[in-house]
Amino acid sequence: MVHMIDESRLLIERVQTGVRMEKRLLKILKGFAEYHDMSLGDLLEGIVLHAFDGKTPFSAASLDRIRELKRFYDFDLDSSASHRLKEIKSRRGKPVGEVKEG
């Protein structure tokens, strides 16, 4: 069933965000967005809107492309890792790769 949305509701305001995520996962998302000639933000919005409706955002062909990107970036995590990932900490207690202040 396709829902008709008043076009005026599609006018939105986007904001810049500083989201941190697993490095290889971000590479896969960027690669997938680039393959579809869309921005990373547009891809993430689409994924979240589908998830909020309880729908899968990916076709069978898209899932094949994602599997290829996962192999390319040596990414072996799946949804069972969700909420269990632990960030590597440096000796000073900051996440690896974090910029020093000062």
C-alpha positions as CSV (number, residue, x, y, z in Angstrom):
1,M,0.0,0.0,0.0
2,V,1.4,3.4,-1.0
3,H,0.7,6.2,1.3
4,M,0.1,9.6,-0.3
5,I,2.0,12.3,1.5
6,D,1.2,16.0,1.2
7,E,4.1,17.5,-0.8
8,S,4.5,20.3,1.8
9,R,5.4,17.7,4.4
10,L,8.4,16.7,2.3
11,L,10.1,20.1,2.9
12,I,12.6,19.4,5.6
13,E,15.5,21.0,7.4
14,R,18.7,18.9,7.6
15,V,21.3,19.4,10.3
16,Q,25.0,18.5,10.5
17,T,25.8,15.7,13.0
18,G,29.0,14.2,14.4
19,V,28.0,10.6,14.5
20,R,30.8,8.0,15.3
21,M,30.6,4.5,13.9
22,E,32.7,1.5,13.2
23,K,35.3,2.4,10.5
24,R,34.7,-0.5,8.0
25,L,30.9,-0.1,8.4
26,L,31.2,3.5,7.4
27,K,33.3,2.5,4.4
28,I,30.6,0.0,3.3
29,L,27.8,2.6,3.7
30,K,29.8,5.2,1.7
31,G,30.6,2.7,-1.0
32,F,27.0,1.7,-1.3
33,A,25.8,5.3,-1.4
34,E,28.4,6.1,-4.1
35,Y,27.3,3.1,-6.1
36,H,23.7,4.5,-6.1
37,D,24.9,8.1,-6.7
38,M,23.4,9.4,-3.5
39,S,24.8,11.1,-0.4
40,L,25.5,9.2,2.8
41,G,22.9,11.2,4.6
42,D,20.2,10.3,2.0
43,L,21.1,6.6,2.4
44,L,21.0,6.7,6.2
45,E,17.6,8.6,6.1
46,G,16.2,6.0,3.8
47,I,17.5,3.1,5.9
48,V,16.0,4.6,9.1
49,L,12.7,5.5,7.5
50,H,12.3,1.9,6.3
51,A,13.3,0.5,9.7
52,F,10.8,2.7,11.4
53,D,8.1,1.2,9.2
54,G,9.4,-2.3,9.9
55,K,10.5,-2.7,6.3
56,T,13.7,-3.8,4.7
57,P,15.4,-1.0,2.9
58,F,17.4,-3.3,0.5
59,S,16.4,-5.3,-2.5
60,A,18.0,-8.7,-3.2
61,A,20.4,-7.0,-5.7
62,S,21.4,-4.4,-3.0
63,L,22.0,-7.1,-0.5
64,D,24.4,-8.8,-3.0
65,R,26.3,-5.5,-3.5
66,I,26.5,-5.1,0.3
67,R,27.9,-8.6,0.6
68,E,30.6,-7.7,-2.0
69,L,31.5,-4.5,0.0
70,K,31.6,-6.5,3.2
71,R,34.1,-8.9,1.7
72,F,36.1,-6.1,0.2
73,Y,36.4,-4.4,3.6
74,D,36.9,-7.6,5.5
75,F,33.8,-6.9,7.6
76,D,32.4,-10.0,9.4
77,L,30.0,-8.4,11.8
78,D,26.2,-8.8,11.7
79,S,23.2,-7.7,13.7
80,S,24.2,-10.0,16.6
81,A,27.0,-7.6,17.3
82,S,24.6,-4.7,17.7
83,H,25.0,-2.9,21.1
84,R,27.9,-5.1,22.0
85,L,30.8,-3.4,20.1
86,K,33.7,-2.2,22.3
87,E,35.8,0.7,21.1
88,I,39.6,0.2,21.3
89,K,41.1,2.6,23.8
90,S,44.6,4.1,23.7
91,R,46.9,4.2,26.8
92,R,45.5,7.6,27.7
93,G,42.0,6.3,27.8
94,K,40.8,8.1,24.6
95,P,39.4,6.1,21.7
96,V,42.0,5.4,19.0
97,G,42.1,8.1,16.4
98,E,40.5,10.8,18.6
99,V,42.0,14.2,18.0
100,K,43.8,15.7,21.0
101,E,42.5,19.0,22.3
102,G,44.8,22.0,22.8
